[in-house]
Amino acid sequence: MKYGITDIGSNTIRFNIYNHKNGKSKQLISKKKTAGLISYKKNGKLSKKGIKVLVSTVKKFKKNLKELEVDKTYYFATACLRNVDNTEEVLDIVKNETGITIHVLTSEEEATLTFDALKGKDLDRDEGVLIDVGGGSSEITVFENNTPLDDVSLPVGSLLMYEEYVSLMFPNEEEKEAIHQRVVEEIEKSGIEKYDQEIMFGVGGTVRVINKMLIHLNLKDETSPLIPIHLLDTILDELKTNTKEDFDKVLQVKAERIHTLIPGLIIIKTIAEYFEVEYLHIIHHSLKEGVLHSIIHN
């Protein structure tokens, strides 16, 4: 049976197609569009232009999924629709114009589904910290004995921090500090306990691009999933000026992340400092696999 899972995020909209057979799932196709929905948030609401972009994208994805003869489809959204004041209006417009029902996950559901997708597989320890840094929010789950002890959702994401704090392409030193302080404030406000851990497991596009950037700069072995936290400062040193020379370093790795890489990196670095972790462990699976698992078993 083929499943089509569409993830509507603050920065990108992506669908994955999986074939589920004999109790096992295999990803067949992955396609995405960088929509930057959070940049269309005006006065707390997703603007008409943003809604138009969303409708156009999911309508095209629906056509693709039909052509690929997918048996079951599921569309879900996270912070980009969860944290706007006109969520129901957006959902109604999408439903009326495309026939698609978008399920908006709560922050608790998002954290739980991500953890369920990874435990016993990508998480090679039974205790640690798991972070999922997206465009509009960041989820933190502290787990022990393969069971979540504490999880919070911070209203800080790579694209959101870019929109709120960055005046050019890369943030200057003052803007970097402002992003750092905002993340610290949100962590403290969340009330999450401070569990000292050696390794923090990371999910999301920013984490993957950090890994690719370090490999590109010959600072890390391609086969190792571990990134020493101090190397995050090395990337910041490499990308400290708004010049073509520094822009090219990102463009050669992941052009669409050129404006969100540093804000996302600062979020990750700040969370790592809070938990006093030494290594960031790259995870390539994500929330979509948790959603798939939930659909199959429910």
LOFIGU-281657 format. One record per residue (C-alpha): residue number from 1; residue in one letter; chain; x, y, z. Coordinates in steps of 0.05 Angstrom, whole numbers, padded with zeros to 5 digits. Layout:
N
ATOM   seq   type   mol     east    north       up
ATOM   NUM      a     A        X        Y        Z
...
//
This chain:
298
ATOM   seq   type   mol     east    north       up
ATOM     1      m     A    00000    00000    00000
ATOM     2      k     A    00026    00069   -00018
ATOM     3      y     A    00020    00127    00030
ATOM     4      g     A    00031    00201    00012
ATOM     5      i     A    00049    00244    00072
ATOM     6      t     A    00051    00320    00061
ATOM     7      d     A    00086    00362    00114
ATOM     8      i     A    00067    00436    00112
ATOM     9      g     A    00122    00473    00149
ATOM    10      s     A    00140    00545    00161
ATOM    11      n     A    00196    00543    00109
ATOM    12      t     A    00182    00484    00063
ATOM    13      i     A    00123    00441    00041
ATOM    14      r     A    00144    00370    00026
ATOM    15      f     A    00111    00305    00008
ATOM    16      n     A    00140    00236    00016
ATOM    17      i     A    00112    00172   -00014
ATOM    18      y     A    00122    00108    00024
ATOM    19      n     A    00108    00036    00005
ATOM    20      h     A    00085   -00005    00065
ATOM    21      k     A    00089   -00080    00057
ATOM    22      n     A    00097   -00138    00104
ATOM    23      g     A    00102   -00092    00164
ATOM    24      k     A    00158   -00051    00135
ATOM    25      s     A    00158    00019    00103
ATOM    26      k     A    00204    00044    00049
ATOM    27      q     A    00208    00115    00023
ATOM    28      l     A    00199    00117   -00053
ATOM    29      i     A    00196    00191   -00070
ATOM    30      s     A    00208    00257   -00036
ATOM    31      k     A    00190    00324   -00066
ATOM    32      k     A    00189    00393   -00035
ATOM    33      k     A    00176    00467   -00049
ATOM    34      t     A    00207    00524   -00009
ATOM    35      a     A    00145    00566    00006
ATOM    36      g     A    00168    00607    00066
ATOM    37      l     A    00097    00611    00093
ATOM    38      i     A    00119    00644    00157
ATOM    39      s     A    00143    00705    00117
ATOM    40      y     A    00070    00716    00098
ATOM    41      k     A    00048    00724    00170
ATOM    42      k     A    00021    00795    00179
ATOM    43      n     A   -00009    00822    00243
ATOM    44      g     A   -00013    00752    00271
ATOM    45      k     A   -00049    00723    00210
ATOM    46      l     A   -00029    00685    00148
ATOM    47      s     A   -00040    00736    00093
ATOM    48      k     A   -00083    00726    00031
ATOM    49      k     A   -00020    00720   -00010
ATOM    50      g     A    00007    00667    00037
ATOM    51      i     A   -00059    00628    00034
ATOM    52      k     A   -00055    00632   -00042
ATOM    53      v     A    00016    00602   -00041
ATOM    54      l     A   -00008    00546    00006
ATOM    55      v     A   -00069    00530   -00037
ATOM    56      s     A   -00029    00530   -00102
ATOM    57      t     A    00025    00484   -00073
ATOM    58      v     A   -00020    00432   -00041
ATOM    59      k     A   -00065    00431   -00103
ATOM    60      k     A   -00004    00415   -00145
ATOM    61      f     A    00019    00362   -00095
ATOM    62      k     A   -00050    00331   -00095
ATOM    63      k     A   -00046    00324   -00171
ATOM    64      n     A    00023    00292   -00165
ATOM    65      l     A    00000    00242   -00113
ATOM    66      k     A   -00060    00223   -00156
ATOM    67      e     A   -00015    00212   -00217
ATOM    68      l     A    00031    00168   -00175
ATOM    69      e     A   -00030    00126   -00154
ATOM    70      v     A   -00021    00135   -00079
ATOM    71      d     A   -00072    00095   -00038
ATOM    72      k     A   -00077    00141    00023
ATOM    73      t     A   -00058    00213    00032
ATOM    74      y     A   -00049    00255    00095
ATOM    75      y     A   -00034    00329    00100
ATOM    76      f     A   -00009    00359    00165
ATOM    77      a     A    00018    00426    00188
ATOM    78      t     A    00059    00448    00248
ATOM    79      a     A    00077    00517    00275
ATOM    80      c     A    00063    00554    00209
ATOM    81      l     A   -00012    00544    00218
ATOM    82      r     A   -00013    00528    00292
ATOM    83      n     A    00014    00596    00311
ATOM    84      v     A   -00029    00642    00269
ATOM    85      d     A   -00094    00675    00290
ATOM    86      n     A   -00134    00654    00228
ATOM    87      t     A   -00120    00579    00229
ATOM    88      e     A   -00193    00558    00218
ATOM    89      e     A   -00202    00609    00162
ATOM    90      v     A   -00140    00581    00126
ATOM    91      l     A   -00163    00509    00135
ATOM    92      d     A   -00232    00525    00108
ATOM    93      i     A   -00205    00561    00046
ATOM    94      v     A   -00157    00503    00031
ATOM    95      k     A   -00214    00453    00040
ATOM    96      n     A   -00262    00492   -00004
ATOM    97      e     A   -00212    00504   -00060
ATOM    98      t     A   -00176    00437   -00061
ATOM    99      g     A   -00217    00387   -00023
ATOM   100      i     A   -00157    00375    00023
ATOM   101      t     A   -00164    00370    00098
ATOM   102      i     A   -00101    00394    00134
ATOM   103      h     A   -00090    00367    00204
ATOM   104      v     A   -00056    00417    00249
ATOM   105      l     A   -00013    00381    00300
ATOM   106      t     A   -00008    00407    00371
ATOM   107      s     A    00063    00418    00397
ATOM   108      e     A    00054    00357    00442
ATOM   109      e     A    00033    00314    00383
ATOM   110      e     A    00091    00339    00342
ATOM   111      a     A    00142    00321    00397
ATOM   112      t     A    00110    00253    00411
ATOM   113      l     A    00106    00232    00338
ATOM   114      t     A    00178    00253    00325
ATOM   115      f     A    00203    00214    00385
ATOM   116      d     A    00161    00153    00366
ATOM   117      a     A    00191    00154    00296
ATOM   118      l     A    00262    00152    00323
ATOM   119      k     A    00263    00111    00387
ATOM   120      g     A    00293    00042    00382
ATOM   121      k     A    00321    00060    00313
ATOM   122      d     A    00357    00127    00304
ATOM   123      l     A    00365    00141    00378
ATOM   124      d     A    00422    00094    00396
ATOM   125      r     A    00419    00113    00470
ATOM   126      d     A    00362    00104    00519
ATOM   127      e     A    00373    00174    00547
ATOM   128      g     A    00389    00242    00519
ATOM   129      v     A    00360    00305    00489
ATOM   130      l     A    00323    00307    00422
ATOM   131      i     A    00313    00372    00386
ATOM   132      d     A    00272    00386    00323
ATOM   133      v     A    00289    00456    00296
ATOM   134      g     A    00239    00478    00244
ATOM   135      g     A    00225    00544    00209
ATOM   136      g     A    00173    00568    00260
ATOM   137      s     A    00186    00530    00324
ATOM   138      s     A    00235    00484    00359
ATOM   139      e     A    00215    00422    00398
ATOM   140      i     A    00257    00394    00455
ATOM   141      t     A    00246    00325    00484
ATOM   142      v     A    00287    00299    00543
ATOM   143      f     A    00283    00223    00548
ATOM   144      e     A    00306    00169    00594
ATOM   145      n     A    00297    00093    00588
ATOM   146      n     A    00269    00106    00518
ATOM   147      t     A    00212    00146    00550
ATOM   148      p     A    00201    00222    00545
ATOM   149      l     A    00211    00256    00612
ATOM   150      d     A    00198    00327    00589
ATOM   151      d     A    00181    00361    00524
ATOM   152      v     A    00169    00433    00505
ATOM   153      s     A    00157    00473    00442
ATOM   154      l     A    00195    00539    00435
ATOM   155      p     A    00166    00593    00390
ATOM   156      v     A    00234    00602    00357
ATOM   157      g     A    00251    00574    00288
ATOM   158      s     A    00304    00588    00235
ATOM   159      l     A    00259    00627    00188
ATOM   160      l     A    00221    00662    00244
ATOM   161      m     A    00285    00687    00275
ATOM   162      y     A    00309    00711    00207
ATOM   163      e     A    00244    00749    00195
ATOM   164      e     A    00245    00780    00265
ATOM   165      y     A    00318    00797    00275
ATOM   166      v     A    00360    00797    00211
ATOM   167      s     A    00366    00860    00169
ATOM   168      l     A    00409    00833    00112
ATOM   169      m     A    00426    00761    00091
ATOM   170      f     A    00469    00741    00150
ATOM   171      p     A    00457    00769    00220
ATOM   172      n     A    00509    00818    00247
ATOM   173      e     A    00539    00808    00316
ATOM   174      e     A    00484    00849    00350
ATOM   175      e     A    00430    00809    00314
ATOM   176      k     A    00464    00743    00332
ATOM   177      e     A    00463    00762    00405
ATOM   178      a     A    00390    00783    00401
ATOM   179      i     A    00372    00714    00372
ATOM   180      h     A    00413    00680    00426
ATOM   181      q     A    00379    00720    00481
ATOM   182      r     A    00310    00705    00452
ATOM   183      v     A    00324    00630    00453
ATOM   184      v     A    00350    00634    00525
ATOM   185      e     A    00287    00671    00546
ATOM   186      e     A    00242    00621    00513
ATOM   187      i     A    00279    00562    00544
ATOM   188      e     A    00273    00593    00613
ATOM   189      k     A    00200    00611    00601
ATOM   190      s     A    00185    00539    00581
ATOM   191      g     A    00204    00512    00649
ATOM   192      i     A    00241    00452    00621
ATOM   193      e     A    00289    00422    00671
ATOM   194      k     A    00363    00424    00658
ATOM   195      y     A    00387    00352    00646
ATOM   196      d     A    00462    00349    00633
ATOM   197      q     A    00473    00303    00574
ATOM   198      e     A    00534    00285    00531
ATOM   199      i     A    00496    00278    00465
ATOM   200      m     A    00438    00318    00435
ATOM   201      f     A    00401    00285    00377
ATOM   202      g     A    00381    00334    00322
ATOM   203      v     A    00325    00331    00271
ATOM   204      g     A    00308    00381    00216
ATOM   205      g     A    00335    00416    00155
ATOM   206      t     A    00382    00462    00193
ATOM   207      v     A    00416    00403    00228
ATOM   208      r     A    00427    00368    00162
ATOM   209      v     A    00455    00431    00128
ATOM   210      i     A    00503    00442    00186
ATOM   211      n     A    00529    00372    00175
ATOM   212      k     A    00537    00384    00100
ATOM   213      m     A    00571    00450    00112
ATOM   214      l     A    00623    00419    00158
ATOM   215      i     A    00637    00365    00107
ATOM   216      h     A    00642    00417    00052
ATOM   217      l     A    00692    00456    00093
ATOM   218      n     A    00733    00392    00107
ATOM   219      l     A    00720    00399    00181
ATOM   220      k     A    00683    00334    00191
ATOM   221      d     A    00684    00261    00168
ATOM   222      e     A    00626    00246    00121
ATOM   223      t     A    00610    00179    00154
ATOM   224      s     A    00605    00202    00226
ATOM   225      p     A    00537    00224    00252
ATOM   226      l     A    00569    00263    00309
ATOM   227      i     A    00586    00337    00308
ATOM   228      p     A    00628    00366    00365
ATOM   229      i     A    00590    00427    00390
ATOM   230      h     A    00651    00472    00385
ATOM   231      l     A    00649    00465    00309
ATOM   232      l     A    00585    00506    00308
ATOM   233      d     A    00628    00566    00327
ATOM   234      t     A    00674    00549    00269
ATOM   235      i     A    00616    00555    00220
ATOM   236      l     A    00597    00622    00251
ATOM   237      d     A    00669    00646    00240
ATOM   238      e     A    00667    00623    00168
ATOM   239      l     A    00601    00660    00155
ATOM   240      k     A    00611    00725    00193
ATOM   241      t     A    00607    00776    00136
ATOM   242      n     A    00552    00795    00087
ATOM   243      t     A    00598    00785    00027
ATOM   244      k     A    00593    00745   -00037
ATOM   245      e     A    00652    00703   -00013
ATOM   246      d     A    00615    00680    00049
ATOM   247      f     A    00548    00674    00012
ATOM   248      d     A    00581    00626   -00037
ATOM   249      k     A    00601    00579    00019
ATOM   250      v     A    00527    00566    00034
ATOM   251      l     A    00503    00570   -00039
ATOM   252      q     A    00551    00513   -00056
ATOM   253      v     A    00519    00469   -00002
ATOM   254      k     A    00445    00488    00003
ATOM   255      a     A    00424    00552   -00033
ATOM   256      e     A    00353    00554   -00005
ATOM   257      r     A    00380    00555    00067
ATOM   258      i     A    00426    00615    00057
ATOM   259      h     A    00383    00662    00100
ATOM   260      t     A    00361    00612    00153
ATOM   261      l     A    00424    00572    00167
ATOM   262      i     A    00456    00620    00217
ATOM   263      p     A    00393    00635    00257
ATOM   264      g     A    00379    00560    00260
ATOM   265      l     A    00451    00546    00280
ATOM   266      i     A    00446    00597    00337
ATOM   267      i     A    00383    00563    00362
ATOM   268      i     A    00417    00495    00363
ATOM   269      k     A    00480    00523    00396
ATOM   270      t     A    00441    00558    00450
ATOM   271      i     A    00400    00495    00467
ATOM   272      a     A    00465    00454    00468
ATOM   273      e     A    00496    00503    00517
ATOM   274      y     A    00436    00499    00562
ATOM   275      f     A    00441    00424    00568
ATOM   276      e     A    00517    00426    00567
ATOM   277      v     A    00521    00373    00512
ATOM   278      e     A    00587    00358    00477
ATOM   279      y     A    00561    00329    00412
ATOM   280      l     A    00504    00338    00363
ATOM   281      h     A    00481    00272    00333
ATOM   282      i     A    00451    00280    00263
ATOM   283      i     A    00384    00245    00252
ATOM   284      h     A    00358    00237    00181
ATOM   285      h     A    00289    00211    00196
ATOM   286      s     A    00236    00260    00221
ATOM   287      l     A    00165    00276    00241
ATOM   288      k     A    00137    00249    00175
ATOM   289      e     A    00158    00178    00193
ATOM   290      g     A    00123    00186    00260
ATOM   291      v     A    00059    00209    00225
ATOM   292      l     A    00064    00150    00177
ATOM   293      h     A    00072    00101    00235
ATOM   294      s     A    00012    00131    00270
ATOM   295      i     A   -00032    00127    00208
ATOM   296      i     A   -00014    00055    00194
ATOM   297      h     A   -00026    00032    00265
ATOM   298      n     A   -00090    00072    00276
//
